[in-house]
């Protein structure tokens, strides 16, 4: 457990009722804006999937899913999703959606291995989205175009929020800045990945870091990524590897870089085999999802997630994600927050 208490923290939307109204305003506006920017249809999504199908998201490949047996299915094991990265691609294929259109959904997950702090909770809620693309769209220009559209949806939401809550003044820059994780390493060789993010986001305020998950020139990873959804290994037009990344915004309340979205162009057959080999996970090629992908049964796609509580926290200038969502927190954290005027739900 770790907790950052901002100096002289001022809750701009005090009180449970006012906060709940503001949360609803953000969620209603953003999902409408996101859907319009990316041509997405809302669909219903599962909270649980069967173990052993390869559908669940492995995240960094070390987090444990919440598992349980199902009595009426001969005690087969099910698990609560970590995210819907692979389920969405299956859904696109099932629905026969054409290139240029996609789906989004409310994703609710449990991640009991999270280190609890201002921005990490056991309960995760996000808008998971996925869009069908053409084979020729698997390139850096298309990735950047999509990032700009998502960023525009965030900016429009911030501006509309200001109309309803004038104490929340817009602060996002006009454009988002793009940089590869390898470039960050070369710029700040003496800093850790998180410190590099802090430095670049403090300067540019809105940044997309490209190529997360693949090895950098010093053999390290900027951050972890599973091998079977984002493409972090394909060479791109700027001479680096990777067609994925994270959207990071400067959070003035926490005085830090603040991730609101992880996304990317998804693996094709070649990238999947290459990345499974790099991670020593060739055995996954026999799982249901992976066999469908390798058999050419799934569409090319781009997708990701935008944190719901994270985005509300950022736009409403809150200091703790527990001011947005109802979850479980250590009693010590609750006491420290209460003493600082941070109202956990």
Secondary structure, 3 states (H helix, E strand, C coil): CCCCCCCCCCCCCCCHHHHHHHHHHHHHHHHHHHHHHHCEEECCCCCEEECCCCCCCCCCCCCCCCEEEEHHHCCEEEEECCCCHHHHHHHHHHHCCCCCCEEEEEEEEECCCCCCCCCCCCEEEEEEEEEECCHHHCCHHHHHHHHHHHHHHHHHHHHHHHHHCCCCCCCCCCCCEEEEHHHHHHHCCCCCHHHHHHHHHHHHCEEEEECCCCECCCCCECCCCCCCCECCCCECCCCCECCEEEEEEEECCCCEEEEEEEEEEECCHHHHHHHHHHCCCHHHHHCHHHHHHHCCCCCCEEEEEEEHHHHHHHHCCCCCHHHCCCCCCCHHHHHHHHHCCCCCC
